[in-house]
């Protein structure tokens, strides 16, 4: 089976959302453009890392004056809508790469499907080895305002989960948990 490459050059929606109850949520990244839509499953930690890296990229673009001030000063385009149904997982995210295209002043996001241990780095398009099955790849080109809005929404989605225990910081289940800081006393 050959590698599928999903391209989104003019992105209409770039959002993260969840399905399920706190503590058992599945995170999805939904990317919709005029030509297609994709839904990628992620871990909560991947969403958190993506937020941090995208925010770091925007800070670096500002610090190094790589993007125009018009682009950098636009407010975030925050999409508050729900995930569009039906939610059909195209693949589970593995390797994620972020780059900046100075000519178009867009941030490019590449997400490679999770696969066995052979692919621990992103396999660029055109670098596929014909002997091995290369994981699917999603490529999206996003404006800085879209990225800023995504980070705002994604931070809210991540923090909407279970509240942390005030003593140990471990997320509390509805029935409580055995707190290590309270010598196993149920909180």
ZALUMSE-850637 format. One record per residue (C-alpha): x, y, z. Coordinates in pm, 1 decimal. Example, Ala and Ser with C-alpha at 12.3 -4.5 7.8 and 13.67 -1.06 7.14 Angstrom:
2
{c1 = 1230.0 c2 = -450.0 c3 = 780.0}
{c1 = 1367.0 c2 = -106.0 c3 = 714.0}
***
This chain:
187
{c1 = 0.0 c2 = 0.0 c3 = 0.0}
{c1 = 143.3 c2 = 338.3 c3 = -96.3}
{c1 = 174.2 c2 = 640.0 c3 = 125.5}
{c1 = -118.5 c2 = 882.7 c3 = 141.6}
{c1 = -28.0 c2 = 1251.2 c3 = 156.8}
{c1 = -306.4 c2 = 1488.5 c3 = 262.2}
{c1 = -247.7 c2 = 1853.7 c3 = 161.5}
{c1 = -423.0 c2 = 2160.1 c3 = 298.5}
{c1 = -294.0 c2 = 2482.7 c3 = 143.9}
{c1 = -593.4 c2 = 2707.5 c3 = 219.7}
{c1 = -715.7 c2 = 2595.6 c3 = 561.3}
{c1 = -1068.5 c2 = 2696.4 c3 = 665.9}
{c1 = -1069.7 c2 = 2521.1 c3 = 1006.5}
{c1 = -777.4 c2 = 2404.8 c3 = 1219.3}
{c1 = -908.2 c2 = 2296.7 c3 = 1558.4}
{c1 = -858.5 c2 = 2048.4 c3 = 1836.0}
{c1 = -1151.0 c2 = 1885.0 c3 = 2011.7}
{c1 = -1230.1 c2 = 1583.9 c3 = 2225.1}
{c1 = -1471.7 c2 = 1296.3 c3 = 2236.0}
{c1 = -1553.2 c2 = 1132.7 c3 = 2568.0}
{c1 = -1565.2 c2 = 1220.1 c3 = 2936.3}
{c1 = -1273.9 c2 = 1382.2 c3 = 3123.1}
{c1 = -1021.5 c2 = 1114.1 c3 = 3209.5}
{c1 = -1122.8 c2 = 908.2 c3 = 2907.5}
{c1 = -1115.0 c2 = 1173.3 c3 = 2635.0}
{c1 = -975.7 c2 = 1114.6 c3 = 2289.1}
{c1 = -818.8 c2 = 1422.2 c3 = 2131.5}
{c1 = -866.8 c2 = 1496.1 c3 = 1762.1}
{c1 = -706.7 c2 = 1754.4 c3 = 1536.0}
{c1 = -948.3 c2 = 1847.6 c3 = 1259.3}
{c1 = -822.8 c2 = 2024.8 c3 = 948.8}
{c1 = -1072.2 c2 = 2138.2 c3 = 686.5}
{c1 = -994.0 c2 = 2309.5 c3 = 358.0}
{c1 = -1208.2 c2 = 2371.5 c3 = 47.9}
{c1 = -1089.3 c2 = 2047.5 c3 = -111.1}
{c1 = -1087.2 c2 = 1800.7 c3 = 180.2}
{c1 = -1099.2 c2 = 1738.3 c3 = 552.2}
{c1 = -894.3 c2 = 1521.2 c3 = 784.3}
{c1 = -921.5 c2 = 1412.7 c3 = 1143.6}
{c1 = -604.9 c2 = 1304.7 c3 = 1323.7}
{c1 = -606.9 c2 = 1139.5 c3 = 1667.5}
{c1 = -352.7 c2 = 1274.5 c3 = 1916.9}
{c1 = -252.1 c2 = 1219.0 c3 = 2275.3}
{c1 = -313.4 c2 = 1500.1 c3 = 2523.7}
{c1 = 62.4 c2 = 1538.2 c3 = 2569.1}
{c1 = 104.2 c2 = 1582.2 c3 = 2192.7}
{c1 = -154.1 c2 = 1861.3 c3 = 2195.9}
{c1 = 27.7 c2 = 2029.9 c3 = 2486.4}
{c1 = 363.9 c2 = 1998.9 c3 = 2310.1}
{c1 = 214.6 c2 = 2132.3 c3 = 1985.5}
{c1 = 75.5 c2 = 2437.2 c3 = 2168.0}
{c1 = 413.0 c2 = 2506.7 c3 = 2331.2}
{c1 = 608.7 c2 = 2468.3 c3 = 2006.8}
{c1 = 372.0 c2 = 2682.3 c3 = 1802.0}
{c1 = 378.1 c2 = 2959.1 c3 = 2064.0}
{c1 = 758.5 c2 = 2937.1 c3 = 2072.6}
{c1 = 770.3 c2 = 2965.1 c3 = 1693.0}
{c1 = 556.3 c2 = 3280.9 c3 = 1697.5}
{c1 = 781.8 c2 = 3434.6 c3 = 1966.4}
{c1 = 1091.7 c2 = 3349.7 c3 = 1760.9}
{c1 = 938.3 c2 = 3496.6 c3 = 1445.0}
{c1 = 873.9 c2 = 3819.8 c3 = 1633.9}
{c1 = 1214.8 c2 = 3826.0 c3 = 1804.5}
{c1 = 1407.7 c2 = 3759.4 c3 = 1483.2}
{c1 = 1180.0 c2 = 3981.3 c3 = 1269.8}
{c1 = 1117.1 c2 = 3699.0 c3 = 1022.4}
{c1 = 748.5 c2 = 3777.3 c3 = 973.5}
{c1 = 587.9 c2 = 4111.2 c3 = 896.0}
{c1 = 449.6 c2 = 4310.2 c3 = 1187.8}
{c1 = 109.0 c2 = 4304.7 c3 = 1014.7}
{c1 = 103.7 c2 = 3925.2 c3 = 1035.0}
{c1 = 241.5 c2 = 3912.4 c3 = 1388.5}
{c1 = -0.9 c2 = 4172.0 c3 = 1525.4}
{c1 = -319.1 c2 = 4018.8 c3 = 1384.5}
{c1 = -544.2 c2 = 3880.5 c3 = 1657.4}
{c1 = -584.9 c2 = 3505.1 c3 = 1668.3}
{c1 = -860.8 c2 = 3356.6 c3 = 1454.4}
{c1 = -1026.8 c2 = 3145.9 c3 = 1722.2}
{c1 = -1274.7 c2 = 2884.7 c3 = 1601.6}
{c1 = -1518.2 c2 = 2798.2 c3 = 1883.0}
{c1 = -1723.5 c2 = 2550.6 c3 = 1679.7}
{c1 = -1748.8 c2 = 2183.6 c3 = 1761.6}
{c1 = -1570.4 c2 = 1912.5 c3 = 1568.4}
{c1 = -1759.2 c2 = 1836.9 c3 = 1248.9}
{c1 = -1927.2 c2 = 1498.6 c3 = 1242.8}
{c1 = -1884.5 c2 = 1222.0 c3 = 1151.1}
{c1 = -1543.7 c2 = 1204.6 c3 = 1315.9}
{c1 = -1346.8 c2 = 952.5 c3 = 1115.2}
{c1 = -987.6 c2 = 904.6 c3 = 1228.2}
{c1 = -755.4 c2 = 914.7 c3 = 926.4}
{c1 = -459.2 c2 = 810.6 c3 = 1140.2}
{c1 = -299.4 c2 = 851.9 c3 = 1483.1}
{c1 = -26.7 c2 = 1117.8 c3 = 1501.3}
{c1 = 330.2 c2 = 1006.0 c3 = 1534.9}
{c1 = 603.9 c2 = 1249.8 c3 = 1432.4}
{c1 = 506.3 c2 = 1618.7 c3 = 1410.0}
{c1 = 721.8 c2 = 1880.9 c3 = 1236.7}
{c1 = 673.1 c2 = 2258.7 c3 = 1227.6}
{c1 = 843.2 c2 = 2501.5 c3 = 990.4}
{c1 = 801.9 c2 = 2857.9 c3 = 868.5}
{c1 = 773.8 c2 = 2956.0 c3 = 503.4}
{c1 = 900.8 c2 = 3313.7 c3 = 487.7}
{c1 = 778.1 c2 = 3379.7 c3 = 132.1}
{c1 = 411.9 c2 = 3307.4 c3 = 210.7}
{c1 = 448.7 c2 = 3396.6 c3 = 581.1}
{c1 = 274.9 c2 = 3072.4 c3 = 675.5}
{c1 = 357.8 c2 = 2812.7 c3 = 935.9}
{c1 = 371.2 c2 = 2467.1 c3 = 783.1}
{c1 = 265.9 c2 = 2172.1 c3 = 994.2}
{c1 = 352.5 c2 = 1815.9 c3 = 894.9}
{c1 = 205.2 c2 = 1523.8 c3 = 1084.8}
{c1 = 320.6 c2 = 1173.3 c3 = 1008.6}
{c1 = 111.8 c2 = 871.8 c3 = 1104.9}
{c1 = 220.6 c2 = 664.9 c3 = 1402.4}
{c1 = 391.9 c2 = 348.1 c3 = 1288.6}
{c1 = 628.6 c2 = 85.6 c3 = 1417.5}
{c1 = 964.5 c2 = 184.6 c3 = 1566.3}
{c1 = 1132.7 c2 = 213.9 c3 = 1225.1}
{c1 = 1008.6 c2 = 569.6 c3 = 1168.8}
{c1 = 1120.6 c2 = 789.7 c3 = 1456.0}
{c1 = 1185.3 c2 = 1087.1 c3 = 1227.1}
{c1 = 969.6 c2 = 1258.8 c3 = 968.1}
{c1 = 1005.6 c2 = 1104.9 c3 = 622.7}
{c1 = 985.7 c2 = 1399.1 c3 = 383.2}
{c1 = 771.3 c2 = 1371.0 c3 = 74.9}
{c1 = 990.2 c2 = 1229.4 c3 = -201.8}
{c1 = 1227.4 c2 = 1059.5 c3 = 46.3}
{c1 = 1014.1 c2 = 745.1 c3 = 70.5}
{c1 = 1196.5 c2 = 413.1 c3 = 47.2}
{c1 = 1023.4 c2 = 189.8 c3 = -206.1}
{c1 = 1109.7 c2 = -122.3 c3 = -2.7}
{c1 = 933.2 c2 = -9.1 c3 = 315.1}
{c1 = 578.9 c2 = 105.6 c3 = 372.0}
{c1 = 608.4 c2 = 473.7 c3 = 464.4}
{c1 = 350.2 c2 = 619.2 c3 = 706.9}
{c1 = 82.0 c2 = 856.5 c3 = 579.3}
{c1 = 151.3 c2 = 1229.7 c3 = 600.4}
{c1 = -63.0 c2 = 1540.3 c3 = 647.7}
{c1 = 69.7 c2 = 1880.6 c3 = 537.9}
{c1 = -111.8 c2 = 2202.1 c3 = 635.2}
{c1 = -14.7 c2 = 2561.5 c3 = 563.9}
{c1 = -149.4 c2 = 2800.9 c3 = 829.7}
{c1 = -145.8 c2 = 3174.1 c3 = 884.5}
{c1 = 3.9 c2 = 3308.6 c3 = 1205.9}
{c1 = -342.7 c2 = 3428.5 c3 = 1312.0}
{c1 = -482.7 c2 = 3075.9 c3 = 1263.7}
{c1 = -200.6 c2 = 2928.9 c3 = 1470.1}
{c1 = -251.6 c2 = 3184.7 c3 = 1747.3}
{c1 = -627.6 c2 = 3110.3 c3 = 1757.4}
{c1 = -557.8 c2 = 2735.4 c3 = 1757.3}
{c1 = -325.6 c2 = 2770.8 c3 = 2057.2}
{c1 = -586.8 c2 = 2969.0 c3 = 2253.6}
{c1 = -860.3 c2 = 2713.6 c3 = 2188.3}
{c1 = -635.5 c2 = 2410.0 c3 = 2236.2}
{c1 = -517.6 c2 = 2542.2 c3 = 2574.6}
{c1 = -880.3 c2 = 2574.1 c3 = 2684.6}
{c1 = -962.7 c2 = 2222.0 c3 = 2560.6}
{c1 = -664.4 c2 = 2066.8 c3 = 2739.4}
{c1 = -741.2 c2 = 2245.1 c3 = 3067.9}
{c1 = -1109.8 c2 = 2143.8 c3 = 3055.0}
{c1 = -1027.1 c2 = 1792.3 c3 = 3173.8}
{c1 = -1016.5 c2 = 1659.5 c3 = 3527.5}
{c1 = -920.6 c2 = 1901.1 c3 = 3803.1}
{c1 = -587.2 c2 = 1831.8 c3 = 3974.1}
{c1 = -564.9 c2 = 1718.2 c3 = 4335.7}
{c1 = -470.7 c2 = 2021.3 c3 = 4548.5}
{c1 = -216.0 c2 = 1809.5 c3 = 4737.7}
{c1 = -32.3 c2 = 1602.8 c3 = 4474.7}
{c1 = -141.7 c2 = 1747.2 c3 = 4139.5}
{c1 = -259.6 c2 = 1412.7 c3 = 3999.1}
{c1 = -590.9 c2 = 1449.5 c3 = 3813.3}
{c1 = -890.3 c2 = 1360.2 c3 = 4029.3}
{c1 = -1141.1 c2 = 1101.7 c3 = 3910.6}
{c1 = -1508.9 c2 = 1160.8 c3 = 3994.7}
{c1 = -1479.3 c2 = 896.6 c3 = 4268.2}
{c1 = -1154.7 c2 = 1051.8 c3 = 4403.7}
{c1 = -810.3 c2 = 892.3 c3 = 4415.9}
{c1 = -555.1 c2 = 749.2 c3 = 4656.7}
{c1 = -337.2 c2 = 1052.0 c3 = 4720.9}
{c1 = 33.2 c2 = 969.5 c3 = 4766.2}
{c1 = 86.7 c2 = 1290.6 c3 = 4967.4}
{c1 = -183.8 c2 = 1184.1 c3 = 5214.2}
{c1 = -30.3 c2 = 837.8 c3 = 5272.1}
{c1 = -295.1 c2 = 669.8 c3 = 5061.2}
{c1 = -591.2 c2 = 846.4 c3 = 5217.6}
{c1 = -870.2 c2 = 867.7 c3 = 4962.0}
{c1 = -940.4 c2 = 1225.2 c3 = 4850.2}
***
